Amino acid sequence: MKQASCFTLLLAAGAVHAHCWAPDAAEPISNDGLPVKHASFKPLHAAMDQFEAQAKPNPGLLALPDVRLRITRAVLDSDEPSRRPREAVIHAQGFGPETWTGKGCDIHAEAAQRIGPRAGFSVFINAPLATMNRWAHDEQLSAYLEGERGEAMQGWPVYRGCAVIGPERRVPWVPVPVGEMLAYFEREQQRKIEDWDRSNKTALQPFDLAAAERKAEQIRAQNAQAAELLLMTARQRKAGEVSLHQQLGRNRQMLVGELDDLRRTRAAMSAEQLAEPYRLGTGRHRLPTPAEAGRPLKRLVKLDPSFPWDGRNRTRIQLLTVCASAHPDNPAYARPMRDAVAALDLGRLAALLN
């Protein structure tokens, strides 16, 4: 009770320091071991500086109720470093009173990490997957669930609430064709059959009842009860062997039947149908049913292999993804965040592309 009272008094004392900018978060080491402010990252920080210059006086951010604001930066490597430049991200976020500490405008780092921000902006640099979740992956295909398409933001396409700023308003992904997705399902089904075969290899071998009987006789003199139990178990297993193998055979045939159906489905489609974007429906193989044909179903996409990434210039700015977020359970943040979005100048950020 005493601790709770002290905490309440601390918040009351610190409440006058809401709507202020806390010191920037302690900046981490990049994922290849370099300090985030390393000289080689200067072009990335120059771009982040431009966003910070817009964020600090942003009237919408400053109007967020009961938050202290903080800038956080991170520099990352690409998952394809030979093909794509480095990634980076800068967050301008508001944290609630449960994360506040001290008498100034400080934020408790661990509390902020654990609880998270209430609202704010994030700008992702060269991060083509910022708005997507991976849906399927193997050695031939990585497919992602495309973010929901929203109303354009200052003329830029919006996915999952984020404005995607690319060269000539281009996004770095393309639809996965139906044929390519069905081919993935075939490979996945073949892998399931191979896994099944490995898992059931021993169970499908004929049980050696004679060997079990010999073992029972060997231990009978020392433990007759154990010998009888061994014999009973072995004979029951042998008696049920045919039934077990038949059931296993039916289980495997179900897997094979699914693979055969996939192949028949793909073979029955025209070239035009196979080239259509794959959309997640509720029919067989997640294809749309006739009733879903006209509905705006979610698409699966893959990274565009023709997007002109420059892997040689590791700090080139080629893609910006600007995301605004607010806690969904608190409507008090909706209006300030709308104002915050309106105050952003995405054209100035787009000028950073090179």
CORCOR-V257289 format. One record per pair of residues at least 4 apart in sequence whose C-alpha atoms are under 6 Angstrom apart, sorted by sequence separation. I is the first residue (numbers start at 1). J is the second residue. D is the distance in whole Angstrom. If there is no record, write none. Layout:
{{I:J:D} {I:J:D}}
//
This chain:
{{11:15:6} {29:33:6} {30:34:5} {45:49:6} {52:56:6} {80:84:6} {102:106:6} {111:115:6} {112:116:5} {137:141:6} {152:156:5} {158:162:5} {166:170:5} {197:201:6} {219:223:6} {220:224:4} {235:239:6} {245:249:6} {253:257:6} {261:265:6} {269:273:6} {282:286:5} {283:287:5} {288:292:6} {346:350:6} {29:34:6} {30:35:6} {101:106:5} {137:142:4} {152:157:5} {158:163:4} {281:286:5} {283:288:5} {29:35:5} {30:36:5} {101:107:5} {136:142:6} {152:158:5} {157:163:6} {280:286:6} {281:287:5} {282:288:6} {283:289:5} {29:36:5} {100:107:5} {101:108:6} {136:143:5} {156:163:6} {157:164:6} {220:227:5} {281:288:4} {78:86:5} {99:107:6} {100:108:6} {135:143:6} {150:158:5} {77:86:5} {78:87:6} {99:108:5} {135:144:5} {149:158:6} {150:159:6} {77:87:6} {134:144:4} {135:145:6} {149:159:5} {76:87:5} {133:144:5} {148:159:5} {216:227:5} {76:88:6} {99:111:5} {133:145:6} {147:159:5} {148:160:5} {75:88:4} {99:112:6} {132:145:6} {147:160:5} {74:88:6} {132:146:6} {74:89:5} {132:147:6} {73:89:6} {131:147:6} {73:90:4} {72:90:6} {279:297:6} {280:298:6} {72:91:5} {279:298:6} {71:91:6} {279:299:4} {71:92:5} {278:299:6} {70:92:6} {95:117:5} {278:300:6} {70:93:6} {94:117:6} {95:118:6} {69:93:5} {93:117:6} {94:118:6} {69:94:4} {94:119:5} {68:94:5} {93:119:6} {94:120:6} {67:94:5} {68:95:5} {93:120:4} {67:95:5} {92:120:6} {67:96:5} {92:121:5} {131:160:6} {66:96:6} {91:121:6} {91:122:4} {90:122:6} {90:123:5} {89:123:6} {89:124:4} {318:353:5} {88:124:6} {89:125:6} {317:353:5} {88:125:5} {317:354:6} {87:125:5} {36:75:6} {87:126:5} {87:127:6} {19:62:5} {30:75:5} {31:76:6} {24:70:6} {30:76:6} {22:69:6} {24:71:5} {25:72:5} {18:66:6} {19:67:6} {20:68:5} {21:69:5} {22:70:5} {24:72:6} {18:67:5} {19:68:5} {20:69:6} {21:70:6} {18:68:5} {189:259:6} {22:105:5} {22:106:5} {17:105:6} {14:103:6} {179:274:4} {178:274:5} {178:275:6} {177:275:5} {178:276:6} {177:276:5} {178:277:6} {177:277:5} {178:278:5} {176:277:6} {177:278:5} {175:277:5} {176:278:6} {176:300:6} {176:301:5} {175:301:4} {176:302:6} {174:301:5} {174:302:6} {173:302:5} {173:303:4} {174:304:5} {172:303:6} {173:304:4} {172:304:5} {172:307:6} {146:299:6} {166:319:5} {146:300:6} {165:319:6} {145:300:5} {165:320:5} {144:300:5} {144:301:5} {164:321:5} {143:301:6} {163:321:6} {143:302:5} {163:322:5} {162:322:5} {162:323:4} {126:318:6} {126:319:5} {125:319:6} {125:320:5} {124:320:6} {124:321:5} {123:321:6} {123:322:5} {122:322:6} {122:323:5} {121:323:6} {121:324:5} {120:324:6} {120:325:6} {119:325:5} {119:326:4} {118:326:6} {118:327:5} {84:309:5} {84:310:6} {85:311:5} {84:311:4} {83:311:4} {86:314:5} {82:311:5} {85:314:4} {86:315:6} {85:315:6} {64:336:6} {63:336:6} {60:336:4} {60:337:6} {60:339:5} {61:340:6} {60:340:4}}
//
